[in-house]
Amino acid sequence: TKDTDILAAFRVTPQPGVPPEEAGAAVAAESSTGTWTTVWTDGLTSLDRYKGRCYHIEPVAGEETQFIAYVAYPLDLFEEGSVTNMFTSIVGNVFGFKALRALRLEDLRIPTAYIKTFQGPP
């Protein structure tokens, strides 16, 4: 991860037969640049710099079917000074993802570089 990444921790319960690594990668993709629809802009730019990355998975104590997926999002993915854009990107469509039985955002770390893009007291 980078000091400028937004870091999210998701509690994930995948559908039976879906391995944690696959579910974690799917959460990272679906909550950043992934889509199941063909989009006309797909070939216009490389999406690598905008992709969310699942960088760590750990089991949840006492819950055999759940784990925490840690996802890092590059700041280039988000509009500066927009909480709405940030939350829509991270938690918007991913909760309806069919490979998952349940998903909950447990923690969100916002870097100083992004916080400074918001208006407010100095």
Protein Blocks (a to p, Z undefined) as FASTA:
>chain_A
ZZkbccddddddddehiafklmmmmmmmmmmmgcfbdcfklmmpcfklmpccdfbdcdde
hiakbccddddddfklpcghilklmmmmmmmmmmmpmkbfbdcdfbdcddfklmmmpgcd
ZZ
